[in-house]
Amino acid sequence: MISDGQARRIASEWHGGMSSALYSLASSGAIDLVRVRDEISRELWKLDVGEVRRELLALDKYVRTTGARPAQSGWARFGTTRRADAHHVATAITKGDAHLGAGMLAIYSPQQGWIGNVLNAARVLREGKGIGGPGSGMFATTGQKRAADRLLAGERYEDILNGPKIRDFAHLIEFGGDQDPDDPRVVIDRHALSVAHGRALTSEEYDSAPVNGFRRKDGTVSRRQYDHVVSLYRRAAELISARTGERVSAHQVQAVTWLARQRLNQEAEQRRGPNRLDRGRNRARANSERAWNDFRTVYLPHLANCPGTGYQSAA
């Protein structure tokens, strides 16, 4: 049976709002058995076979086995573990150097699914040199190759990565969350900005948003507009913390709502039918998973399962 933490994650991805039984399960651990099973059944009817359906079936077994119960004390500690899972990967592929692993994952994150991201970073670390550019056999640029070589030579990723989004991505992986709770970090990608905006944004809309930041001549990174969006997530975290009595971080709010936004995107894709780009992404993801499993079996057998962080990319 799945764990409490897994149940909380799945419920947080599938609830229909604050009045739903799945929301109650995700936020407090309370189980209204009849209502929550009814909500799970309605979602299952919409799905074909696949990993998502298996997760919902696992959640149904969890609530049936656990039975009806009130809100659970300390339930918030079972909040999203995506950052901790990513931290585990970063240390596993570097034999314990979280800073190096986080930086390499960040460098190879743009335009990559999580599994492809991990595979590319692990390959570079094993070979001890940056990979990218024409003829490299990797979907990565020459700029990424140079950045990887700088990181391997001992430079810190803070001096290599320019944008606030990719820097926060690396920071949260390195520390498994915020290093300083009073200085919250949030990865504001298109899906996160969509959540803050209240609707799904197109790639064009996201690209025109002034959240990219830039490196100033003195080496600091501009992030005023970016931090405005971070402040929205921080305020949401404060409101949730006050309501539940348990501390919730801004990056945790982003992680849960990011997954919900992804689910809504997937439902929209199912309704309209996958287009050429969708099919290409699905093939690339499947190919990455096969390649990663082969690589992991040979070189990282101690990483028995690559934790499913839910990241699709940091870009």
C-alpha positions in Angstrom: 0.0 0.0 0.0 1.2 3.5 -0.7 2.5 5.7 2.2 0.7 8.7 3.8 3.0 11.0 1.9 2.2 9.4 -1.4 -1.5 9.6 -0.6 -1.2 13.2 0.2 0.6 13.9 -3.0 -1.9 12.1 -5.2 -4.9 13.7 -3.5 -3.3 17.1 -3.9 -3.0 16.6 -7.6 -6.5 15.4 -8.2 -8.8 17.4 -5.8 -11.5 19.6 -7.3 -11.2 22.5 -4.9 -11.5 23.3 -1.2 -15.0 21.8 -0.9 -13.9 18.4 -2.2 -13.1 15.3 0.0 -9.8 14.8 -1.9 -8.8 18.4 -0.8 -9.6 17.5 2.8 -7.4 14.4 2.5 -4.6 16.3 0.9 -4.7 19.2 3.4 -5.5 17.5 6.7 -5.4 13.7 6.3 -9.2 13.5 7.0 -11.0 10.7 5.0 -14.7 11.0 4.2 -14.8 7.5 2.8 -18.0 7.7 0.7 -17.2 11.1 -0.8 -13.5 10.5 -1.5 -14.1 7.2 -3.2 -16.9 8.8 -5.3 -14.5 11.5 -6.4 -11.7 9.0 -7.2 -14.2 6.9 -9.2 -15.3 9.9 -11.3 -11.7 10.7 -12.2 -11.0 7.0 -13.0 -13.9 7.0 -15.5 -12.1 9.7 -17.5 -8.9 7.8 -17.9 -7.5 4.9 -19.9 -4.9 2.5 -18.6 -1.6 4.0 -17.6 0.5 5.2 -14.7 -1.9 8.0 -13.7 -4.8 5.5 -13.5 -2.6 3.1 -11.4 -1.9 6.0 -8.9 -5.6 6.7 -8.5 -6.3 3.0 -7.9 -3.6 2.9 -5.3 -5.1 5.9 -3.6 -8.5 4.2 -3.6 -6.9 1.1 -2.0 -5.3 3.4 0.6 -8.6 5.0 1.7 -10.4 1.7 1.7 -7.7 0.1 3.9 -7.3 3.1 6.2 -11.1 3.8 6.5 -12.9 7.0 7.6 -10.9 9.2 10.0 -10.8 12.8 11.2 -8.0 15.3 10.5 -4.5 14.0 11.4 -2.1 15.8 13.6 1.2 16.6 11.9 -0.2 15.8 8.5 1.6 18.7 6.9 5.0 16.9 7.3 3.8 14.6 4.6 3.8 17.5 2.2 5.5 17.4 -1.2 8.9 15.7 -1.1 9.9 16.6 -4.7 12.8 18.9 -3.5 14.1 16.3 -1.1 13.8 13.6 -3.8 15.7 15.8 -6.2 18.4 16.4 -3.5 18.7 12.6 -3.1 19.4 12.3 -6.9 21.9 15.1 -6.8 23.9 13.5 -4.1 23.6 10.0 -5.6 25.0 11.0 -9.0 28.0 12.8 -7.4 28.8 10.5 -4.5 27.6 13.1 -2.0 28.4 16.5 -3.5 24.9 18.2 -3.5 26.2 21.5 -4.8 27.9 19.9 -7.8 24.9 17.6 -8.5 22.4 20.5 -8.2 24.4 22.7 -10.4 24.7 20.0 -13.1 21.1 19.2 -13.0 20.2 22.9 -13.4 22.6 23.3 -16.3 21.0 20.5 -18.2 17.4 21.2 -17.2 16.2 23.6 -20.0 13.9 21.9 -22.4 14.3 18.5 -20.8 12.0 16.2 -18.9 13.2 15.2 -15.4 14.5 11.7 -16.5 16.3 13.1 -19.5 17.7 15.9 -17.2 19.1 13.3 -14.7 20.5 11.1 -17.5 22.4 14.0 -19.1 23.8 15.3 -15.8 24.8 11.8 -14.7 26.6 11.1 -18.1 28.5 14.4 -17.9 29.6 13.7 -14.3 30.7 10.2 -15.2 32.7 11.3 -18.2 34.1 14.3 -16.3 33.6 16.7 -19.2 30.7 18.8 -20.5 28.6 17.4 -23.4 26.6 19.5 -25.9 26.5 21.1 -29.3 26.3 19.6 -32.8 27.5 16.0 -33.0 27.5 15.5 -29.2 24.7 12.9 -29.3 22.9 14.9 -26.5 20.1 17.4 -26.8 22.1 20.2 -25.2 23.8 23.3 -26.5 27.4 24.3 -26.7 26.7 26.9 -24.0 25.5 24.1 -21.7 28.7 22.2 -22.4 30.8 25.2 -21.5 28.8 25.8 -18.3 29.3 22.1 -17.3 33.0 22.4 -17.9 33.2 25.5 -15.7 31.3 23.7 -12.9 33.5 20.6 -13.2 36.5 22.9 -12.9 35.4 24.1 -9.5 33.3 27.2 -10.2 30.1 27.6 -8.2 26.8 27.4 -10.0 25.8 30.8 -8.5 28.6 32.3 -10.7 27.6 30.4 -13.8 23.8 30.4 -13.9 22.3 33.8 -14.9 18.5 33.6 -14.5 16.6 33.6 -11.1 14.5 30.6 -12.2 17.4 28.2 -12.9 19.3 29.5 -9.9 16.4 28.8 -7.6 16.0 25.4 -9.2 19.6 24.6 -8.3 19.2 26.0 -4.8 16.2 24.0 -3.9 17.8 20.8 -5.2 21.0 21.5 -3.3 19.3 22.0 0.0 16.2 19.9 -0.5 14.2 23.1 0.1 15.0 26.6 1.3 18.4 27.1 3.0 16.9 30.1 4.8 13.1 30.0 5.4 13.1 33.8 5.5 14.5 33.9 2.0 12.1 31.6 0.1 13.0 30.3 -3.3 10.4 29.3 -5.9 10.8 28.0 -9.5 8.7 30.3 -11.6 8.3 28.5 -14.9 5.4 28.8 -17.3 3.2 26.5 -15.2 3.9 28.3 -12.0 3.3 31.7 -13.6 0.0 30.2 -15.0 -1.1 29.3 -11.5 -0.3 32.8 -10.2 -2.1 34.3 -13.2 -5.2 32.2 -12.8 -5.1 30.5 -16.2 -2.9 28.5 -18.5 -0.4 30.8 -20.3 0.9 30.2 -23.7 4.6 29.9 -24.4 4.4 33.3 -26.1 2.8 34.9 -23.1 5.3 33.4 -20.7 8.2 34.5 -22.9 6.9 38.1 -22.9 6.6 38.2 -19.1 9.5 40.2 -17.4 10.6 37.4 -15.1 13.8 36.3 -16.7 16.1 38.6 -14.9 19.7 39.3 -16.0 23.2 39.5 -14.5 24.4 43.0 -13.7 27.9 44.2 -14.2 28.6 43.8 -10.5 27.7 40.1 -10.8 24.3 40.3 -9.0 21.2 39.0 -10.7 18.1 41.2 -11.3 15.0 39.5 -10.0 12.6 42.3 -8.9 9.7 41.2 -11.2 10.5 37.5 -10.6 10.4 38.0 -6.8 7.0 39.7 -7.1 5.6 36.3 -8.2 7.6 34.5 -5.5 5.9 36.9 -3.0 2.5 35.6 -4.1 3.5 32.1 -3.4 5.0 33.2 -0.1 1.7 34.9 0.9 -0.3 31.8 -0.1 2.1 29.6 2.0 1.5 32.0 5.0 -2.3 31.7 4.7 -2.2 27.9 4.4 0.2 27.8 7.4 -2.1 29.9 9.5 -5.1 27.8 8.6 -3.5 24.4 9.2 -1.2 25.3 12.1 1.7 23.7 10.3 4.5 25.6 8.5 4.2 25.3 4.7 6.8 26.8 2.4 6.3 28.8 -0.7 8.2 26.2 -2.8 5.8 23.5 -1.4 2.8 25.6 -2.6 4.4 25.9 -6.0 5.1 22.2 -6.2 1.6 21.1 -5.4 -0.1 23.7 -7.6 2.4 23.0 -10.4 1.3 19.3 -10.5 -2.4 20.3 -10.5 -1.7 22.7 -13.4 0.1 19.9 -15.3 -2.9 17.6 -14.7 -5.2 20.2 -16.1 -3.0 20.6 -19.1 -3.0 16.8 -19.7 -6.8 16.7 -19.4 -7.0 19.5 -22.1 -4.6 17.5 -24.3 -6.9 14.4 -23.9 -10.0 16.4 -24.9 -8.4 17.9 -28.0 -6.3 14.9 -28.9 -2.5 15.0 -28.9 -0.9 17.1 -31.6 2.4 16.5 -33.3 4.4 18.3 -30.6 2.6 16.3 -27.9 3.4 13.0 -29.6 7.1 14.0 -30.0 7.4 14.9 -26.3 5.8 11.5 -25.4 8.3 9.6 -27.6 11.2 11.6 -26.2 10.1 10.9 -22.6 9.8 7.2 -23.3 13.2 7.1 -25.0 14.7 8.9 -22.0 13.2 6.5 -19.6 14.7 3.5 -21.5 18.1 5.1 -21.8 18.1 6.1 -18.1 17.2 2.6 -17.0 20.1 1.2 -19.0 22.5 3.8 -17.6 21.4 3.4 -14.0 21.6 -0.4 -14.1 25.2 -0.2 -15.1 26.6 2.8 -13.3 24.2 3.7 -10.5 22.7 0.4 -9.2 22.4 1.9 -5.7 19.9 4.4 -7.1 17.3 1.6 -7.5 14.5 4.0 -8.4 14.9 7.5 -9.7 12.5 9.4 -7.5 9.5 10.7 -9.3 9.7 14.4 -8.6 7.2 15.4 -11.1 9.5 17.9 -12.8 9.0 18.2 -16.5 11.7 20.8 -16.9 12.9 23.9 -15.2 12.5 26.0 -18.3 
